[in-house]
Amino acid sequence: MSIDTSIFGPASPGAEAILRLFGTLTLFSALIFAIVLGVTLYSVIRFRAKPGQGEPRQVFGHTRLEILWTVAPTALILVIGVLSFNTLRVVDPARDGQPPELILTGHQWWWEVRYPQAGFVTANEIHIPVGQPVWIQLESADVIHDFWVPKLGRKMDAVPGRSNYLRLEADAPGVYVGACAEFCGMQHAWMRLRVIAQTPGEYAAWQQAQAAIPPPPTETVALQGAKRFQELTCVNCHAIRGTGAQANAGPDLTHIASRQTLGAGVLDNTTANLTKWLTNPQAVKPGNQMPHFSLSSTDLSALVAYLETLR
Ligand code: CUA
């Protein structure tokens, strides 16, 4: 799936403000560049040495010029300062003690997405209601990561031992792709995330579905998969609500089949790709925390069948 990540199509008030400031500063820089280049070229041509000419007149100190080149940059910096503060007000508003809608925790190399009020956990995909600002509490479980969804605005670091707060908002429904923007180890490049902005009705339905406990599988192979999930090492790292699996070293899998990607964006979530991932996660995303278990083909198809029921 190709998704536009360009910063030149902002989709939130914050991203629009940042792009506007960027445009203004680029224009200022271009003007200064043109003026400096123009004056330099003029001087080089107008005052070049001519044959037979001696040493030119030397000028020491020029009060009016010195006032000009002190006042002009100071005024420009003040203007830039005012524009920057105005942008900051939009991009980084005061939270005023509002509780975060979701807690986002960076892990090597995936994102844990916790909705404390709704009472569920998912991974690598954030759903938000369109047009409504949502507060995110940003955490890290290990090293410094950085949240960045270019079309939705600013970046923010996820720092171990510290909570940062970010206001996320999207103007239009859609899928907005983001990535970790702070080098955090081997699979930093595959620490992607998606923000899925939905209409309030769709968002409420999604929350309800995620909060529900998935019904146990009915089909034989999937039932076998559910059993093997608990017997194999899967339960040591993953949680599936409504079962004995309660660990949280790896992503919560309660509704894994409802997600768009696997391995924090490295694969689209399809049956073939899930099989590929479980066959050898280290071949798909080398260095990630999920070991290569060399599952038997019976276990493999049973686990895939089971996980695919977790909608
Ligand atoms: Cu996490 Cu780069």
Boltz pocket constraint, residues with backbone or C-beta under 6 A from the ligand:
constraints:
  - pocket:
      binder: B
      contacts: [[A, 106], [A, 107], [A, 109], [A, 144], [A, 145], [A, 146], [A, 180], [A, 181], [A, 182], [A, 183], [A, 184], [A, 185], [A, 188], [A, 189], [A, 191]]
      max_distance: 6.0
